[in-house]
Amino acid sequence: MHRIVAAHLLILAALLVGCSGQDGAAPAAGDKPGSAGLPGLDPASRLDLDNGRVSVFSPKGWRRASRSYDYLVRYQSTPQLPYPAVVVLAADPPEGFAEVTADNHAAFVEAMGARLAEGEGKGLVRKPARAKVGPHHAVSWAAGGEAKLDGTPKKIERDCTAVVVAGRLYTVEAWAPRGTLSDAGRAAARAVAAALAVPSLEPVETLEPLVPPTPEPTPEPTDPAKEPGEKPTTEPAAPADDAPKPAMPKPDAAEPEAPKADAAAATPATATPAADPAPAAAE
């Protein structure tokens, strides 16, 4: 009995560490995707987003909401209710932080604090602090906001975790109407942030616009009399010997020749002039 109670206390302590924003334990072997002390994710839900820069996984049992230009992807816990929701955003990191390690983690948190002071202003509920989610050196904070619920603008609370992957800043936020964000919603957002990674070579679903397929070349017209697969011939085949030969046209009958007349009759007589009478002899 004491062992069972002790085991439950250890699990609860690990979950609280994962949601508190402090450095947590490294992912245990076989946790894929996800991180020790955080809710499980659905490995089959992987999406490659931000033009293929990052892989994102859905919290287990959650569903993907409709797409929007306001975020990369949004998950909600039930199909009927839009909240709590987990939203993934993308932006460029502060200058000089294309990669965050243990050495520059504190400087990264400071740079993010300066950026949030300009953007969030008095909307910050909890100041940026160091966090470790999965393999990432992250920064976490809480802030208020406004979003539409049933078509009506509502005040919401946001629990945010930002990490840098492959030179891009990804912020995973848990959303819910003000005063209703649960620890389970916060933990789900942390789990999504912990599993962010550079895409592997395995094929997955994509939300990027599909490129229309290249049209296939139009086949050349074929002789319908030819059998399929028959090679076209360049010369007509010679007619068979027993094939009927076309009849040659007969020459026109020669016209009968006109009867030839005698040469004498045909040739008109030429009158010979009579000789002049000889002159009389002189007496």
C-alpha positions in Angstrom: 0.0 0.0 0.0 2.8 2.4 0.9 4.5 1.6 -2.3 1.4 2.5 -4.4 1.0 5.8 -2.6 4.6 6.6 -3.1 4.4 5.8 -6.8 1.4 8.2 -7.2 3.3 10.9 -5.4 6.3 10.6 -7.6 4.1 10.9 -10.8 2.3 13.9 -9.4 5.6 15.6 -8.5 7.0 15.0 -12.0 3.9 16.5 -13.6 4.1 19.6 -11.4 7.8 20.1 -12.3 6.9 19.8 -16.0 4.3 22.5 -15.7 6.1 24.9 -13.3 8.5 26.3 -15.8 11.6 25.0 -14.0 14.2 22.7 -15.5 12.7 19.2 -15.8 14.0 15.8 -16.5 15.2 14.7 -19.9 12.8 12.7 -22.0 12.9 9.0 -21.0 13.9 6.4 -23.6 10.9 5.5 -25.7 9.0 8.7 -25.0 8.2 9.6 -28.6 7.1 12.3 -28.9 6.8 14.0 -25.6 8.7 14.7 -22.5 8.9 13.1 -19.0 6.2 14.5 -16.7 4.1 15.9 -19.5 0.9 14.6 -21.1 1.2 12.2 -24.1 1.0 13.3 -27.7 -0.4 11.5 -30.7 2.5 10.4 -32.9 0.1 9.9 -35.9 -0.9 13.6 -35.8 2.5 14.9 -36.9 2.4 18.0 -39.2 5.3 19.7 -40.9 4.6 23.4 -40.7 6.2 26.8 -41.3 7.2 25.7 -44.8 8.6 22.4 -43.6 10.8 23.9 -40.9 9.2 22.2 -37.8 7.2 19.1 -36.9 4.3 19.6 -34.5 2.3 16.9 -32.7 -1.2 17.2 -31.2 -2.0 16.4 -27.6 -3.4 13.0 -27.3 -7.2 13.0 -27.6 -7.4 16.6 -28.9 -8.5 17.6 -32.4 -7.1 20.1 -34.9 -9.3 23.2 -35.3 -9.9 25.1 -38.5 -6.9 26.8 -40.2 -6.2 30.5 -39.8 -3.6 33.0 -40.9 -3.2 34.0 -37.3 -1.3 30.8 -36.3 0.4 27.7 -37.6 -2.0 25.3 -36.0 -4.6 25.2 -33.2 -5.8 22.3 -31.2 -8.9 22.1 -29.0 -9.7 19.5 -26.3 -13.2 18.7 -27.5 -15.0 19.1 -30.9 -17.9 21.1 -29.2 -15.9 23.7 -27.2 -13.1 25.9 -28.6 -11.4 26.2 -25.2 -9.1 25.2 -23.7 -7.0 25.5 -26.9 -3.3 25.1 -27.7 -2.0 27.4 -30.4 1.4 27.4 -32.1 2.8 30.6 -33.5 6.0 31.3 -35.5 8.3 34.4 -35.7 12.0 35.3 -36.0 13.9 35.1 -32.7 15.7 38.1 -31.2 18.9 38.9 -33.1 21.8 36.7 -32.2 19.7 33.8 -30.9 19.4 31.5 -33.9 20.2 28.7 -31.4 19.6 28.7 -27.6 21.9 26.6 -25.4 22.7 26.4 -21.7 25.4 29.1 -22.3 23.1 31.8 -23.7 19.8 30.7 -22.1 19.8 33.6 -19.6 20.6 36.1 -22.3 17.8 34.7 -24.4 15.3 35.1 -21.6 16.4 38.7 -21.1 16.0 39.5 -24.9 12.6 37.9 -24.9 11.6 40.0 -21.8 12.6 43.2 -23.7 10.5 42.2 -26.7 7.5 41.2 -24.6 7.7 44.5 -22.7 7.2 46.3 -26.0 4.5 44.0 -27.4 2.5 42.8 -24.3 3.1 45.9 -22.1 0.9 45.8 -19.0 -0.8 42.7 -20.3 1.9 40.5 -18.8 0.6 38.5 -15.9 3.8 36.6 -15.2 7.2 37.9 -16.2 9.4 35.8 -18.6 11.4 33.1 -16.8 13.7 30.3 -17.8 12.2 26.9 -18.5 13.3 23.6 -19.9 10.8 21.6 -21.9 12.1 18.4 -23.5 15.4 19.2 -25.1 14.7 22.9 -25.5 16.0 25.8 -23.4 12.8 27.8 -23.3 11.2 30.9 -21.9 7.7 30.9 -20.3 5.4 33.7 -19.3 1.6 34.4 -18.8 -0.4 37.2 -20.3 -3.9 38.3 -21.0 -5.5 38.7 -24.4 -8.7 38.8 -26.4 -10.2 36.2 -28.8 -13.6 35.5 -30.3 -15.8 32.9 -28.5 -19.1 32.1 -30.3 -18.5 35.1 -32.5 -18.1 37.4 -29.5 -14.8 39.0 -28.4 -13.9 37.5 -25.0 -11.1 38.2 -22.5 -8.8 35.2 -22.3 -5.7 34.1 -20.4 -2.6 32.7 -22.1 0.1 30.5 -20.8 3.1 30.8 -23.2 6.2 28.8 -23.8 8.7 29.9 -26.5 11.6 27.8 -28.0 14.0 28.2 -30.9 14.1 25.4 -33.5 16.3 25.6 -36.6 16.7 29.4 -36.3 12.9 30.1 -35.8 11.1 31.2 -32.7 8.0 29.0 -31.9 5.6 30.0 -29.2 3.1 27.5 -27.9 0.2 29.1 -26.0 -2.6 27.6 -23.9 -5.8 29.7 -24.2 -9.0 29.8 -22.2 -11.5 32.4 -21.0 -10.1 34.4 -18.1 -10.1 32.4 -14.9 -10.8 29.1 -16.5 -7.4 27.9 -17.8 -6.6 24.6 -16.1 -3.3 22.9 -15.2 -4.2 20.2 -17.8 -4.4 22.9 -20.5 -1.1 24.4 -19.5 0.5 21.0 -19.4 -0.8 20.1 -22.9 0.8 23.3 -24.3 4.1 22.4 -22.6 4.0 18.9 -24.1 3.5 20.3 -27.6 6.4 22.7 -27.1 8.7 19.9 -25.8 8.1 17.8 -29.0 8.8 20.6 -31.5 11.6 19.4 -33.7 13.2 19.6 -37.1 11.2 17.3 -39.5 12.5 13.9 -40.2 12.5 12.2 -43.6 9.4 10.2 -42.9 6.4 11.2 -45.0 3.7 13.0 -43.1 0.6 15.1 -43.7 1.3 18.7 -44.7 -0.8 21.9 -44.5 1.3 23.7 -47.1 -0.5 24.6 -50.4 -0.3 21.7 -52.8 1.6 22.2 -56.1 -0.6 21.3 -59.0 0.7 18.1 -60.8 2.6 18.5 -64.0 0.3 17.6 -66.9 1.3 14.5 -68.8 2.2 15.0 -72.5 -0.6 14.4 -74.9 -0.1 11.1 -76.7 0.3 11.2 -80.4 -2.8 10.1 -82.4 -2.7 6.5 -83.5 -4.3 4.7 -86.4 -7.5 3.2 -85.1 -7.2 0.4 -87.6 -4.0 -0.8 -85.9 -4.0 -3.2 -83.1 -2.8 -1.9 -79.7 1.0 -2.2 -79.5 1.5 -2.6 -83.2 4.4 -0.5 -84.4 3.5 2.0 -87.1 5.0 1.3 -90.5 6.6 3.9 -92.7 5.8 2.2 -96.0 2.5 0.6 -97.0 2.6 -3.1 -97.1 2.8 -4.8 -100.5 -0.5 -6.2 -101.8 -0.8 -10.0 -101.7 -0.3 -11.9 -105.0 -3.8 -13.2 -104.9 -5.3 -9.9 -104.3 -7.5 -8.7 -107.2 -5.6 -6.3 -109.4 -7.4 -3.2 -110.7 -8.4 -3.5 -114.3 -6.4 -1.4 -116.7 -8.4 1.1 -118.7 -8.8 0.1 -122.4 -7.6 2.6 -125.0 -10.3 4.3 -127.0 -11.1 2.7 -130.4 -9.3 4.4 -133.2 -11.5 6.3 -135.6 -11.8 4.7 -139.0 -9.6 6.3 -141.6 -11.2 8.1 -144.5 -10.8 6.3 -147.8 -7.8 7.5 -149.7 -8.6 9.0 -153.1 -6.5 8.4 -156.1 -3.6 10.6 -156.2 -4.8 12.0 -159.5 -8.2 12.6 -158.2 -7.0 14.0 -155.0 -4.5 16.3 -156.7 -6.2 18.9 -158.7 -5.1 19.0 -162.4 -3.0 21.8 -163.3 -4.0 23.4 -166.5 -1.1 23.5 -169.0 -1.2 26.7 -170.9 -1.6 26.2 -174.7 1.4 27.2 -176.7 1.0 30.3 -178.8 0.6 29.5 -182.5 3.8 29.8 -184.4 4.1 32.9 -186.5 3.4 32.6 -190.2 6.5 32.4 -192.4 7.2 35.5 -194.3 6.4 35.3 -197.8 
